[in-house]
């Protein structure tokens, strides 16, 4: 049995025309503890030239910072923490901006 790993699958997907990839931390989803394996996201990011989005388990603003810096993700997503208003999107953008992480404040402009 010959199985492929995530970076190999990401390269194949890119070669087939995929425009971006979401790396989802399924085991940590809805645990609000952050994605523990930033090295895994970095491996996927290093394997492709398309954007990589980190997903799954964010519970603090710092988890987003880690995904975008340690994980080298191009973007990070979350749902529950915003739906339940545990973190306000504007506060997260301000936090990341203060830490010199480029953010879109309105529409498409990037700071």
VMD Tcl script that draws the C-alpha trace (Angstrom):
set ca {
  {0.00 0.00 0.00}
  {1.52 3.28 -1.11}
  {0.06 6.32 0.65}
  {0.83 9.99 0.05}
  {1.51 12.51 2.77}
  {-0.11 15.95 3.01}
  {2.68 17.93 1.31}
  {2.67 15.48 -1.61}
  {-1.11 15.71 -1.90}
  {-0.88 19.50 -1.80}
  {1.65 19.49 -4.67}
  {-0.58 17.18 -6.71}
  {-3.59 19.40 -6.04}
  {-1.61 22.47 -7.09}
  {-0.47 20.71 -10.28}
  {-4.12 19.94 -11.04}
  {-5.01 23.62 -10.79}
  {-6.14 24.09 -7.19}
  {-5.76 27.77 -6.30}
  {-5.50 27.50 -2.50}
  {-5.45 24.82 0.20}
  {-7.02 24.77 3.65}
  {-5.11 22.75 6.22}
  {-7.67 21.75 8.82}
  {-6.64 20.66 12.31}
  {-9.47 18.16 12.60}
  {-8.36 16.64 15.89}
  {-8.36 20.08 17.56}
  {-11.46 21.50 15.90}
  {-13.82 23.25 18.33}
  {-11.37 22.68 21.20}
  {-10.21 26.33 21.21}
  {-6.65 25.28 22.00}
  {-5.03 26.30 18.73}
  {-3.41 24.16 16.13}
  {-0.63 22.33 17.94}
  {1.30 21.19 14.89}
  {2.60 24.34 13.22}
  {5.38 22.24 11.66}
  {2.72 20.29 9.72}
  {1.25 23.49 8.26}
  {4.75 24.74 7.42}
  {5.50 21.49 5.56}
  {2.40 21.93 3.42}
  {3.20 25.63 2.85}
  {6.78 24.84 1.89}
  {5.58 22.25 -0.64}
  {3.43 24.62 -2.70}
  {3.38 28.14 -4.08}
  {-0.39 28.64 -3.69}
  {-1.94 30.17 -0.55}
  {-2.35 27.90 2.48}
  {-5.09 28.62 5.01}
  {-4.83 27.30 8.58}
  {-8.09 26.08 10.11}
  {-9.26 24.40 13.27}
  {-9.26 24.96 16.99}
  {-8.43 28.65 17.44}
  {-9.48 29.94 20.83}
  {-7.34 33.03 21.35}
  {-6.03 35.86 19.24}
  {-2.54 34.52 19.79}
  {-3.49 31.26 18.05}
  {-4.06 33.28 14.87}
  {-0.68 34.95 15.31}
  {0.97 31.52 15.66}
  {-0.78 30.18 12.56}
  {0.40 33.14 10.49}
  {3.95 33.26 11.82}
  {5.07 29.87 13.17}
  {2.81 27.99 10.76}
  {3.65 30.29 7.82}
  {-0.02 30.18 6.74}
  {-1.17 32.86 4.34}
  {-4.46 33.14 6.19}
  {-6.29 31.62 9.14}
  {-9.95 30.92 9.62}
  {-12.29 30.19 12.47}
  {-16.01 30.05 13.03}
  {-17.28 29.41 16.55}
  {-15.22 32.06 18.32}
  {-16.72 34.67 16.01}
  {-20.25 33.26 16.00}
  {-20.35 33.23 19.78}
  {-18.58 36.61 19.91}
  {-15.74 35.30 22.05}
  {-13.40 37.35 19.87}
  {-14.44 40.37 17.81}
  {-12.96 40.43 14.32}
  {-11.94 44.08 14.68}
  {-10.10 43.31 17.91}
  {-8.27 40.42 16.25}
  {-7.22 42.61 13.33}
  {-5.98 45.30 15.73}
  {-4.03 42.68 17.71}
  {-2.36 41.24 14.61}
  {-1.61 44.70 13.22}
  {0.13 45.66 16.48}
  {2.30 42.54 16.09}
  {3.25 43.58 12.52}
  {1.15 40.90 10.82}
  {-0.41 42.24 7.59}
  {-4.21 42.45 7.88}
  {-7.05 43.70 5.72}
  {-8.91 46.37 7.64}
  {-11.60 47.09 5.06}
  {-12.21 45.36 1.78}
  {-9.00 44.39 0.02}
  {-6.39 46.82 1.26}
  {-3.60 45.35 3.35}
  {-1.67 47.03 6.12}
}
mol new
graphics top color blue
foreach p $ca { graphics top sphere $p radius 0.5 }
foreach p [lrange $ca 0 end-1] q [lrange $ca 1 end] { graphics top cylinder $p $q radius 0.2 }
display resetview
